[in-house]
Amino acid sequence: MWTSRRVPHPENGRVRIAFAHLQSSDAERGLIRLQSVSVLFDRPVLRGVSLTVPKGALYGLVGPGASGKSVLLKAIAGLVPAQAGSVMVGQTQVTDADEPALFELRKNIGMLFQNNALFDFMTVAQNVAFPLRQLFAPDESEVARRVSERLSAVGLPGFESRLPGGLSGGQKKRVGVARATITAAPILLYDEPAAGLDPVSSQKLFDLLRQEQQAAGSTVVMVSSDLDRLLTVTDWVGMLLDGELIFEGTTEQARASGNPYVRQFLRGDVEGPL
């Protein structure tokens, strides 16, 4: 089990969390804002997490296993309640929102879950259209048009009638991306989008996600263990350790960080405090 570790500050020896400098203008533009968020199940999962995701940024959330990354994504979407702190998405206070308010919030959020979460008994078209039908109930001609457009965008034209069981791992990931983006939501949450893919397929998928994000001007929070490829597309990086945010800054600041935990994790060094 991980034990809580903090970084001694070299200037005064006091224990503190090491953050890269965050401009006030970035905070003002923050589309997603967490303040002192704690989530508890049978044990603490998130411990006083505060972070800001600037509007229009691709924010990479990294950290060792069981550090709370997936739970943080679910807290942003209102799928997991916070026992303490504040989660703001746009002007919505997620922490105190009732179900009707959360339903409206989720119209503005697309999600790609771990392991794709495709329905095996549905065709590719039905899987991709699922959130569109659940949240907006458009007419079927519009559904068909948007499904076709999304599948073409992810390089799977003509796959509408196929079943998930007949797809490769990379194809399933692309179907998941098409489903996450079908509603043209301004916020996208991706949980391990490249898990199980070979390095080439993984880079192609990250490049696709970046292209989609830039074309739509969307705000993305992405969890991934594939750090080498993740950091080629991120604008900002946050690192969780034992449920605490120990770093937040630009990708360049993350690569140059003097925080020994961040440095060891991003470099994959065997020796170090982790």
C-alpha positions in Angstrom: 0.0 0.0 0.0 1.2 3.5 -0.8 2.1 5.7 2.1 1.7 9.4 2.0 4.9 11.3 1.0 5.5 15.0 0.6 8.4 17.0 -0.7 10.5 19.1 1.7 10.8 22.6 0.4 14.6 23.4 0.1 14.2 27.1 1.1 12.8 26.5 4.6 12.8 22.8 5.2 9.0 22.8 5.7 6.8 20.1 4.2 4.8 21.4 1.3 3.4 20.4 -2.1 5.5 21.5 -5.0 3.5 23.4 -7.7 4.8 25.1 -10.8 3.8 28.7 -11.1 0.2 29.2 -12.1 -0.6 32.6 -13.6 -3.8 34.3 -12.2 -5.0 34.7 -15.8 -4.9 30.9 -16.3 -6.9 30.4 -13.1 -9.5 32.9 -14.3 -9.8 31.0 -17.5 -10.0 27.7 -15.7 -13.0 25.8 -17.1 -12.6 23.0 -14.5 -11.6 24.0 -10.9 -11.2 21.7 -7.9 -10.6 23.2 -4.5 -9.5 21.0 -1.6 -11.5 18.0 -2.9 -11.5 14.8 -0.8 -13.1 11.5 -1.7 -13.4 8.6 0.7 -14.5 5.0 0.1 -13.2 2.4 2.5 -10.0 4.6 2.6 -9.1 8.1 1.5 -8.8 8.1 -2.3 -8.4 11.9 -3.0 -6.9 14.1 -0.3 -7.5 17.8 -0.5 -6.9 18.0 -4.3 -6.9 21.5 -5.8 -6.3 21.9 -9.5 -7.3 24.2 -12.4 -7.7 23.1 -16.0 -7.5 26.1 -18.4 -10.2 26.4 -21.0 -9.1 24.9 -24.3 -6.1 22.9 -22.8 -5.2 19.3 -23.0 -4.4 18.4 -19.4 -2.6 15.1 -18.7 -3.2 13.6 -15.3 -0.5 11.1 -14.3 0.7 9.2 -11.3 1.3 5.6 -10.0 -1.5 3.1 -9.9 -4.2 3.6 -7.3 -3.3 7.3 -6.9 -6.9 8.5 -7.6 -6.7 9.5 -11.2 -9.9 7.7 -12.4 -11.8 8.8 -9.3 -10.8 12.4 -10.0 -12.3 12.1 -13.6 -15.5 10.7 -12.1 -15.7 13.5 -9.6 -15.5 16.1 -12.4 -18.4 14.4 -14.1 -20.4 14.1 -10.9 -20.3 10.3 -11.0 -18.5 10.2 -7.6 -19.5 12.5 -4.8 -16.8 14.5 -2.9 -17.0 14.3 0.8 -15.2 17.7 1.1 -14.1 20.5 -1.1 -15.5 22.1 -4.3 -15.7 20.9 -7.9 -16.6 23.6 -10.4 -17.2 22.9 -14.1 -17.9 26.1 -15.9 -20.5 27.8 -13.7 -21.8 24.5 -12.3 -21.0 23.7 -8.7 -20.8 19.9 -9.2 -20.4 19.2 -5.5 -23.9 20.5 -4.6 -25.7 19.7 -7.9 -28.9 17.7 -7.9 -29.6 15.0 -10.5 -31.4 17.4 -13.0 -28.4 19.7 -12.8 -25.9 16.9 -13.2 -27.9 15.6 -16.2 -27.5 19.0 -17.9 -23.8 19.1 -17.0 -23.2 15.7 -18.6 -24.6 17.1 -21.9 -21.4 19.1 -22.0 -19.0 16.3 -21.1 -17.9 13.4 -23.3 -16.2 10.4 -21.6 -13.9 7.6 -22.8 -13.8 4.9 -20.1 -11.1 2.4 -19.3 -11.4 -0.8 -21.4 -13.6 1.0 -23.9 -16.9 0.0 -22.1 -18.5 -0.9 -25.5 -21.8 -2.8 -25.4 -21.0 -6.2 -27.1 -24.7 -6.7 -28.1 -24.8 -3.4 -30.0 -23.4 -2.6 -33.4 -20.7 0.0 -33.7 -23.3 2.6 -34.8 -25.5 1.9 -31.8 -22.5 2.2 -29.5 -21.4 5.5 -31.0 -24.9 6.9 -30.9 -25.7 5.8 -27.4 -24.9 9.1 -25.5 -26.5 11.2 -28.3 -29.8 9.3 -27.9 -29.6 9.2 -24.1 -28.9 12.9 -23.7 -30.6 14.7 -26.7 -33.0 12.3 -28.5 -32.4 13.7 -32.0 -34.2 12.4 -35.0 -32.7 9.2 -36.6 -31.5 10.9 -39.7 -29.4 13.3 -37.6 -28.1 10.3 -35.6 -27.0 8.5 -38.7 -25.3 11.6 -40.1 -23.4 12.2 -37.0 -22.4 8.6 -36.5 -21.1 8.4 -40.0 -19.1 11.7 -39.6 -17.5 10.6 -36.3 -16.5 7.2 -37.6 -14.9 8.8 -40.7 -13.1 11.3 -38.4 -11.5 8.4 -36.4 -10.6 6.4 -39.6 -13.4 3.8 -39.4 -15.8 4.7 -42.3 -18.3 2.0 -43.1 -18.0 0.3 -39.7 -21.5 1.1 -38.6 -22.9 -2.5 -38.8 -19.9 -4.3 -37.3 -19.9 -5.7 -33.7 -17.3 -4.9 -31.1 -16.3 -8.5 -30.9 -14.9 -8.4 -34.4 -12.8 -5.3 -33.9 -9.1 -5.0 -33.0 -8.0 -3.3 -29.8 -7.1 -0.1 -31.7 -10.4 -0.1 -33.6 -12.3 -0.4 -30.3 -10.4 2.6 -28.9 -11.3 4.6 -32.0 -15.0 3.6 -31.6 -14.7 4.8 -28.0 -13.3 8.2 -29.2 -16.2 8.5 -31.7 -18.7 7.8 -29.0 -17.0 10.3 -26.6 -17.1 13.1 -29.2 -20.5 12.3 -30.8 -22.3 15.1 -28.8 -19.6 17.7 -29.6 -19.2 18.3 -25.9 -16.8 21.1 -25.0 -15.3 19.0 -22.2 -13.8 15.5 -22.8 -12.5 13.1 -20.1 -10.3 10.3 -21.4 -9.3 7.4 -19.0 -6.4 5.4 -20.3 -7.3 5.8 -24.0 -4.2 3.9 -25.2 -4.2 1.0 -22.7 -3.1 -2.2 -24.3 -2.0 -0.7 -27.6 1.4 -1.1 -29.2 3.7 2.0 -29.3 2.8 3.0 -32.9 -0.9 2.5 -32.5 -0.7 4.4 -29.2 1.0 7.4 -30.8 -1.5 7.5 -33.6 -4.3 7.5 -31.1 -2.8 10.3 -29.1 -2.2 12.3 -32.3 -5.9 11.7 -33.3 -7.1 12.9 -29.8 -4.9 16.0 -30.1 -6.2 16.8 -33.6 -9.8 16.4 -32.5 -9.2 18.6 -29.4 -7.5 21.4 -31.4 -10.1 21.3 -34.2 -13.0 21.6 -31.8 -11.3 23.9 -29.3 -12.4 21.5 -26.5 -11.0 21.2 -23.0 -9.6 17.7 -22.3 -8.5 15.9 -19.2 -6.6 12.7 -20.0 -5.4 10.0 -17.7 -2.7 7.8 -19.2 0.2 5.5 -18.1 1.8 5.9 -21.6 3.9 8.9 -20.5 6.3 9.0 -23.4 3.4 9.5 -25.9 1.0 11.4 -23.6 3.6 14.2 -23.0 3.8 14.7 -26.8 0.3 16.1 -26.9 -0.4 17.8 -23.5 -0.4 21.4 -22.6 -0.6 20.9 -18.8 0.3 18.1 -16.5 -0.8 17.2 -13.0 0.6 14.4 -10.9 -1.2 12.6 -8.2 0.5 10.5 -5.5 -1.4 8.8 -2.7 -4.4 10.8 -3.6 -2.6 14.2 -3.3 -1.7 16.5 -6.2 2.1 16.9 -5.8 2.6 18.8 -9.1 0.7 21.0 -11.5 2.2 23.0 -14.4 2.9 23.1 -18.1 4.4 20.1 -19.9 7.7 21.9 -20.2 7.7 22.6 -16.4 6.9 19.0 -15.7 9.8 17.8 -17.8 12.1 20.2 -16.0 10.7 19.7 -12.5 13.1 19.4 -9.6 10.5 17.5 -7.6 12.1 14.1 -7.1 8.9 12.2 -7.3 7.9 13.9 -10.6 11.4 13.5 -12.1 11.6 9.8 -11.2 8.1 9.0 -12.5 8.3 10.9 -15.8 11.8 9.4 -16.5 10.9 5.9 -15.4 14.0 5.7 -13.2 14.3 2.7 -10.9 16.2 4.6 -8.3 14.4 7.3 -6.4 11.8 8.0 -3.7 8.9 6.1 -5.3 
